[in-house]
Every structure is written in structure tokens, then in C-alpha cells.
Amino acid sequence: MNQSAGSRRYLPSSPFNRPAQAAPPVELFDVGDRVSHDQFGLGRVLAVEGDNDAVLIDFSGRQGRILSPYSKLTKL
């Protein structure tokens, strides 16, 4: 009883038939922007490295370097 899977037909409303969603655009930051991070809280951008590849942020005396894509970082 070995049957080949063959080609499968999906219904038009099938979740497997949907095109891939485009990635959300990467947010661009400038020096001096106020930001909020899910883990570190509120901060201010001190430097931008490369073509927005990474940002250096001051979180109330504690500095952090966040790499792109900035999934947990939002501009205020």
C-alpha cells in the first residue's frame, strides 16, 4: 500500500497558498532621537553606526548597542 504523495491541490482559501508577507520596513534612527526598548526602557540615541546597521543608546546612564533589525526598539 505504498502510494506516492503526488501533487497536492490546495483550496484557494488555504493558508499554504498565500504569498509570503513582505517584511516591515526597518526604522531609521538619528542622533538625539528618543527611543523605547522593551527590556531596557527609555533612552536617547548617541550614535548611528554604518548605514543604520547598529545604534548606540544611553538608557539612563547605561549604554547599549542595538543591532538592526530593531524588533524591540521604537522611536518616540
C-alpha positions as CSV (number, residue, x, y, z in Angstrom):
1,M,0.0,0.0,0.0
2,N,2.7,2.4,-0.8
3,Q,1.1,5.4,-2.6
4,S,3.1,8.3,-3.8
5,A,2.1,11.7,-2.4
6,G,1.9,13.1,-5.9
7,S,0.9,16.7,-6.4
8,R,-1.4,18.2,-3.8
9,R,-4.2,20.5,-4.7
10,Y,-4.9,23.2,-2.2
11,L,-8.1,25.1,-1.8
12,P,-8.0,28.8,-2.8
13,S,-8.5,29.8,0.8
14,S,-5.8,27.5,2.1
15,P,-3.2,29.2,4.4
16,F,-0.5,27.3,2.4
17,N,-1.5,29.0,-0.8
18,R,-0.9,32.6,0.4
19,P,2.1,34.6,-0.8
20,A,4.8,35.5,1.8
21,Q,4.2,38.8,3.5
22,A,6.8,41.5,3.0
23,A,9.0,42.3,6.0
24,P,8.1,45.5,7.7
25,P,10.5,48.4,6.8
26,V,13.5,48.9,9.1
27,E,13.1,52.1,11.1
28,L,15.8,54.7,10.7
29,F,17.3,56.5,13.7
30,D,19.1,59.8,14.0
31,V,21.4,61.0,16.8
32,G,19.3,62.6,19.5
33,D,16.1,60.5,18.9
34,R,14.2,59.4,21.9
35,V,13.5,55.7,21.9
36,S,11.8,53.0,23.9
37,H,13.1,49.4,24.3
38,D,11.1,46.5,25.6
39,Q,13.7,45.4,28.0
40,F,15.9,48.5,28.8
41,G,13.2,51.2,28.8
42,L,13.5,54.8,27.6
43,G,16.7,56.1,26.1
44,R,18.3,58.5,23.7
45,V,20.4,57.7,20.5
46,L,24.0,58.7,21.0
47,A,25.5,57.3,17.7
48,V,24.4,55.6,14.5
49,E,26.9,53.1,13.0
50,G,27.2,52.4,9.3
51,D,24.0,52.7,7.3
52,N,21.8,52.2,10.3
53,D,23.4,48.8,11.0
54,A,23.6,49.5,14.7
55,V,22.7,52.3,17.1
56,L,24.4,53.2,20.4
57,I,21.8,54.2,23.0
58,D,22.0,55.8,26.5
59,F,19.4,54.2,28.8
60,S,19.7,56.5,31.9
61,G,23.5,56.1,32.3
62,R,23.7,52.6,30.9
63,Q,24.7,52.4,27.3
64,G,23.6,49.7,24.9
65,R,24.4,48.8,21.3
66,I,21.4,47.5,19.4
67,L,21.8,45.8,16.0
68,S,19.5,46.0,13.1
69,P,16.7,44.9,12.7
70,Y,15.3,46.8,15.7
71,S,12.4,44.5,16.7
72,K,12.2,45.6,20.3
73,L,13.1,49.3,19.7
74,T,10.6,52.0,18.8
75,K,11.1,55.7,18.1
76,L,9.1,58.1,20.3
